Amino acid sequence: MTAYRDHGADQDEDAADGLEPQLAAAVVDVFVYVVVLNLFVEYVPQVLSETFTLSLLTAVLLKGVLEVVVAAKNWAKARFRQASTPLGKMVAAVLLWVVLFGSKFIVLEAVALVFDARVSLGGFFSVTLLILALLLSRAAVRSLLQRPHQHA
């Protein structure tokens, strides 16, 4: 069985070979997001989902939105590193802050737009905590699954 791997530039050998690990990574991410989201639904009163199906669909939506947010964050970080003047650094830092701060509202609006009142991620603080938990859980599962397997 192929170990779970995060998709990256080193896996671009062949389009067909690169698609399978990316799909596996996305599926695992969605499963992690479903678990974390449902724990929030159970333990955080502001986070609501009417059904498990809606929480699964919300996890898929979150996967897509967070991929865009992480790409935007990485782009802003690269702009910060590449900036050679204090003004350039300041503009890139503000841009990074806007991405990190604004992404919470984008997540809230996307969920409200797609699911209306059937799913609620609460407000700014609960969605911030949820996003941190999603990304940390995803990183932990990826790390766990990328370790070499020990055979008994």
C-alpha positions as CSV (number, residue, x, y, z in Angstrom):
1,M,0.0,0.0,0.0
2,T,1.3,3.4,-0.9
3,A,1.9,5.7,2.1
4,Y,-0.1,8.9,2.3
5,R,1.9,11.8,0.9
6,D,1.2,15.5,0.6
7,H,1.1,16.7,-2.9
8,G,4.0,18.8,-4.0
9,A,6.4,19.7,-6.7
10,D,8.5,16.6,-6.3
11,Q,5.5,14.4,-7.3
12,D,5.1,15.9,-10.8
13,E,6.8,13.0,-12.5
14,D,3.8,12.0,-14.4
15,A,0.3,13.5,-14.5
16,A,-1.4,10.1,-13.8
17,D,1.1,9.2,-11.0
18,G,0.7,12.7,-9.5
19,L,-3.1,12.7,-9.4
20,E,-3.5,9.6,-7.2
21,P,-1.5,10.9,-4.2
22,Q,-3.3,14.3,-4.6
23,L,-6.7,12.6,-4.6
24,A,-5.7,10.4,-1.6
25,A,-4.5,13.5,0.3
26,A,-7.7,15.4,-0.4
27,V,-9.9,12.5,0.7
28,V,-7.9,12.1,3.9
29,D,-8.1,15.8,4.5
30,V,-11.9,15.8,4.1
31,F,-12.2,12.9,6.5
32,V,-10.1,14.8,9.1
33,Y,-12.2,17.9,8.5
34,V,-15.5,15.9,9.1
35,V,-14.2,14.5,12.4
36,V,-13.0,17.9,13.6
37,L,-16.1,19.7,12.4
38,N,-18.4,17.3,14.1
39,L,-16.4,17.5,17.4
40,F,-17.0,21.3,17.2
41,V,-20.7,20.7,16.5
42,E,-20.9,18.6,19.6
43,Y,-18.8,20.8,21.9
44,V,-19.0,24.4,20.7
45,P,-22.6,25.7,20.9
46,Q,-22.1,28.3,18.1
47,V,-21.1,25.7,15.6
48,L,-24.2,23.9,14.1
49,S,-25.0,21.5,11.4
50,E,-28.4,20.0,10.9
51,T,-27.2,16.7,9.5
52,F,-24.1,14.6,9.1
53,T,-24.5,14.9,5.3
54,L,-24.4,18.7,5.7
55,S,-21.3,18.4,7.8
56,L,-19.7,16.2,5.2
57,L,-20.5,18.7,2.5
58,T,-19.3,21.5,4.7
59,A,-16.0,19.7,5.1
60,V,-15.7,19.5,1.3
61,L,-16.4,23.2,1.0
62,L,-13.8,24.0,3.8
63,K,-11.2,21.8,2.0
64,G,-11.7,23.9,-1.1
65,V,-11.7,27.3,0.6
66,L,-8.8,26.5,2.9
67,E,-6.7,25.3,-0.1
68,V,-7.2,28.7,-1.7
69,V,-6.5,30.5,1.6
70,V,-3.3,28.5,2.2
71,A,-2.1,29.3,-1.3
72,A,-2.8,33.0,-0.8
73,K,-1.0,32.9,2.5
74,N,2.0,31.2,0.9
75,W,2.0,33.8,-1.9
76,A,1.9,36.7,0.6
77,K,4.7,35.1,2.7
78,A,6.8,34.8,-0.5
79,R,6.2,38.4,-1.3
80,F,7.3,39.4,2.2
81,R,10.5,37.4,1.8
82,Q,11.2,38.9,-1.6
83,A,10.6,42.5,-0.6
84,S,13.9,44.3,-0.4
85,T,12.7,47.7,1.0
86,P,11.1,48.5,4.3
87,L,8.0,49.8,2.4
88,G,7.8,46.6,0.4
89,K,8.1,44.5,3.6
90,M,5.4,46.6,5.3
91,V,3.0,46.3,2.3
92,A,3.6,42.5,2.1
93,A,3.1,42.2,5.9
94,V,-0.3,44.1,5.6
95,L,-1.2,41.8,2.7
96,L,-0.4,38.7,4.8
97,W,-2.5,40.1,7.7
98,V,-5.4,40.8,5.3
99,V,-5.3,37.2,4.0
100,L,-5.1,35.7,7.5
101,F,-7.8,38.0,9.0
102,G,-10.0,38.2,6.0
103,S,-10.0,34.4,5.3
104,K,-12.2,33.9,8.4
105,F,-14.9,36.1,6.9
106,I,-14.6,34.3,3.5
107,V,-15.1,31.0,5.2
108,L,-18.1,32.3,7.2
109,E,-19.7,33.8,4.0
110,A,-19.0,30.8,1.9
111,V,-20.8,28.5,4.4
112,A,-23.7,30.9,4.8
113,L,-24.0,31.3,1.1
114,V,-24.0,27.6,0.3
115,F,-25.8,26.2,3.4
116,D,-27.9,29.2,4.6
117,A,-29.0,28.6,8.2
118,R,-28.6,24.8,8.1
119,V,-24.9,25.1,8.9
120,S,-23.3,27.8,11.1
121,L,-19.7,28.1,12.1
122,G,-20.5,30.7,14.7
123,G,-18.6,34.0,14.6
124,F,-15.1,35.2,14.0
125,F,-13.6,33.5,17.1
126,S,-15.2,30.1,16.8
127,V,-14.3,29.9,13.1
128,T,-10.8,31.0,13.8
129,L,-10.5,28.2,16.4
130,L,-12.1,25.8,14.0
131,I,-9.7,26.6,11.2
132,L,-6.7,26.3,13.5
133,A,-8.0,22.9,14.7
134,L,-8.6,21.8,11.1
135,L,-5.2,22.8,9.9
136,L,-3.3,21.4,12.9
137,S,-5.3,18.1,12.7
138,R,-4.6,17.8,9.0
139,A,-0.9,18.4,9.7
140,A,-0.8,15.8,12.5
141,V,-2.6,13.1,10.4
142,R,-0.3,13.8,7.4
143,S,2.7,13.5,9.6
144,L,1.4,10.3,11.1
145,L,0.7,8.8,7.7
146,Q,4.0,9.8,6.2
147,R,6.0,7.9,8.7
148,P,7.6,4.6,7.5
149,H,5.4,1.7,8.4
150,Q,6.8,-0.9,10.8
151,H,5.9,-4.5,10.0
152,A,5.5,-7.0,12.8
